[in-house]
Amino acid sequence: MLESFFKGLFDTDMTDVISVSDFLLCIGCALLIGLILAFCYMFRTRYTRSFIVTLALLPTVVCVVIMMVNGNVGTGVAVAGAFSLVRFRSAPGTAKEITMLFLAMGAGLLAGMGYLGFALLFTVIVCLLNILCNCLDFGLKRNGGRYKTLNITIPEDLDYSGAFDAILKDYASSWELIRVKTTNMGSMFQLTYHLTLKAAANEKEMIDKLRCRNGNLEIAVSRQETAITEL
């Protein structure tokens, strides 16, 4: 009775039917893989609840899809076409998030094909490497505090071409004027520089000298943001 309940309507004698025990075994392995990946990603990483839940369940979804295809080329093409129509309307993720999603899909693919040992081994190796990279701060920009974005407001009668080069030369190893913008109904200009400080501790001293040069108007210094173009 149980076997007939789980038998497909279109199964034939030429079709390999997945047993309930094998199905549950693959599902359980995929769930375990998803939980391992989720806990690994939460280690010393900023995350959202929705992403962690997705990471935990994604291997199971991929595993079930692969098991249902089960060597049927026509079904595989149909599944690929269906997935290509799906549009994810979430915010663009970081490179690490995208990589973890691909890892979850790869592990789910291995589990769905029945290679449970390879799937677990693959997951454990990748998670250990991820934890090791986090512990060693691999790829961390050591001198990130020296890269700054400087915004200076000046009156419209001040010629901004090279107006602050003499000051920036004393405190920055390199600088570049990347934007000029009118503000306050055109009565002022706002200059935006990307600069690399020689020493981050001299930032206040540099700002004080810039204030004397721009008439004590607004000056803003912020960390140079690279997350927009990060991949």
C-alpha positions in Angstrom: 0.0 0.0 0.0 2.8 2.4 0.9 4.7 1.7 -2.3 1.7 2.3 -4.5 1.0 5.6 -2.7 4.4 6.9 -3.7 4.4 5.4 -7.1 4.2 8.0 -10.0 1.2 8.0 -12.3 3.4 7.8 -15.3 5.9 5.2 -14.0 6.5 2.2 -16.2 8.6 -1.0 -16.0 11.4 0.9 -17.8 11.5 3.7 -15.3 13.7 3.4 -12.2 11.5 4.2 -9.2 13.1 5.9 -6.1 12.3 4.1 -2.9 10.9 6.0 0.0 13.9 5.1 2.2 16.4 6.4 -0.4 14.3 9.5 -0.9 14.2 10.3 2.9 17.9 9.5 3.1 18.8 12.0 0.4 16.5 14.6 1.9 18.0 14.2 5.3 21.5 14.5 4.0 20.6 17.6 2.0 19.0 19.2 5.1 22.1 18.4 7.1 24.3 20.0 4.4 22.1 23.1 4.4 22.4 23.4 8.2 26.2 23.0 8.1 26.5 25.7 5.4 24.2 28.0 7.3 26.1 27.7 10.6 29.4 28.1 8.7 28.2 31.3 7.1 27.0 32.8 10.4 30.5 32.4 11.9 32.0 35.9 12.1 29.9 37.2 9.2 27.0 39.7 9.0 23.9 38.1 7.8 20.1 38.3 7.5 17.6 35.8 8.7 16.1 35.3 5.3 19.4 34.5 3.7 20.3 31.9 6.4 16.9 30.2 6.0 17.4 30.2 2.2 20.9 28.7 2.5 19.7 26.0 4.8 16.8 24.9 2.5 18.4 25.4 -0.9 20.3 22.1 -1.0 17.1 20.2 -0.2 15.2 21.9 -3.0 18.0 21.2 -5.6 18.3 17.6 -4.3 14.6 16.9 -4.8 14.6 18.4 -8.3 17.6 16.3 -9.4 16.0 13.2 -7.9 12.8 13.7 -9.8 14.7 14.3 -13.1 16.4 10.9 -12.5 18.2 10.6 -15.8 15.2 11.8 -17.9 16.7 14.1 -20.5 13.3 15.6 -21.5 12.4 16.4 -17.9 15.9 17.9 -17.3 15.4 20.3 -20.2 12.0 21.2 -18.9 13.2 21.9 -15.4 16.1 24.0 -16.8 13.6 26.0 -18.8 11.4 26.5 -15.8 14.2 27.7 -13.6 15.4 30.1 -16.3 12.0 31.9 -16.1 12.4 32.6 -12.3 13.4 36.2 -11.5 14.8 36.9 -8.0 13.7 40.3 -7.0 16.0 40.6 -4.0 18.8 43.1 -3.5 22.1 42.3 -5.2 24.2 40.2 -2.9 27.9 40.3 -2.2 30.4 37.9 -3.8 30.5 35.8 -0.7 26.7 35.4 -0.6 26.6 34.4 -4.3 29.4 31.9 -3.7 27.6 30.3 -0.8 24.4 29.9 -2.9 26.4 28.2 -5.6 28.0 25.9 -3.0 24.6 25.0 -1.6 23.3 24.2 -5.1 26.4 22.1 -5.8 26.1 20.2 -2.6 22.3 19.7 -3.3 23.1 18.5 -6.8 25.6 15.8 -5.4 23.0 14.7 -2.9 20.3 14.4 -5.5 22.5 12.3 -7.7 23.0 9.9 -4.7 26.6 10.8 -3.9 25.9 11.5 -0.3 29.5 10.9 0.9 30.9 13.3 -1.7 28.3 15.9 -0.9 29.1 15.8 2.8 32.9 15.7 2.2 32.6 18.7 -0.2 30.5 20.6 2.3 32.9 20.0 5.2 36.0 21.0 3.2 34.4 24.2 1.9 33.1 25.1 5.4 36.5 24.5 7.0 38.2 26.7 4.4 35.6 29.5 5.0 36.1 29.4 8.7 39.9 29.4 8.3 39.7 32.5 6.0 37.5 34.3 8.5 39.9 33.4 11.4 42.9 34.6 9.5 41.1 37.7 8.1 42.2 36.6 4.7 41.8 39.4 2.1 41.2 42.1 4.7 42.5 45.5 3.6 45.0 46.3 6.3 45.4 50.0 5.4 41.7 50.6 4.7 41.6 53.6 7.1 43.9 55.6 4.8 41.6 55.5 1.8 39.2 58.5 2.2 36.5 60.4 0.3 36.8 64.2 1.0 33.9 66.6 0.3 34.7 70.3 0.4 32.2 73.1 0.0 33.7 76.4 -1.4 32.2 79.7 -2.4 31.6 80.3 -6.1 34.3 82.9 -6.5 37.1 80.5 -5.4 38.9 78.9 -8.3 38.9 75.2 -7.3 41.5 74.1 -9.8 44.5 73.1 -7.6 43.2 75.3 -4.8 43.8 72.6 -2.2 46.8 70.7 -3.8 49.4 72.4 -1.5 47.5 71.2 1.6 46.7 67.7 0.3 50.3 67.2 -0.7 51.4 67.4 2.9 48.9 64.8 4.2 48.0 62.5 1.2 50.3 60.4 -0.9 47.8 60.6 -3.8 44.5 62.4 -4.5 42.1 62.9 -7.3 39.2 65.3 -7.9 36.4 63.1 -9.1 33.4 65.4 -9.0 32.4 69.1 -9.0 28.8 69.9 -8.0 27.0 73.2 -7.6 25.0 73.6 -4.4 22.9 76.2 -2.5 21.2 77.6 -5.6 24.5 77.8 -7.5 26.2 80.0 -4.9 28.6 77.4 -3.9 30.6 74.4 -5.3 31.0 71.0 -3.7 34.3 69.2 -4.5 34.7 65.5 -4.0 38.2 64.0 -3.8 39.4 60.4 -3.5 42.6 60.5 -1.5 45.1 58.2 0.3 46.3 59.6 3.5 50.0 59.2 4.5 48.9 58.7 8.1 45.3 58.4 9.3 46.2 60.1 12.6 46.8 63.4 10.8 43.2 63.6 9.5 42.0 66.3 11.9 45.1 68.5 11.3 44.4 68.3 7.6 40.7 69.3 8.0 41.7 72.3 10.1 44.0 73.6 7.4 41.3 73.0 4.7 38.8 75.0 6.8 41.1 78.0 6.7 41.3 77.7 3.0 37.6 77.3 2.2 36.3 79.9 4.6 35.2 77.5 7.3 32.4 76.0 5.1 31.3 72.4 5.3 33.9 69.7 5.0 33.2 66.0 5.2 35.6 63.1 5.3 34.4 59.5 5.0 35.7 56.0 4.3 36.1 55.4 0.6 33.1 53.2 -0.3 33.8 50.2 -2.6 30.9 48.0 -1.8 28.9 49.2 -4.8 31.4 47.8 -7.3 32.5 44.9 -5.2 32.3 41.4 -6.7 
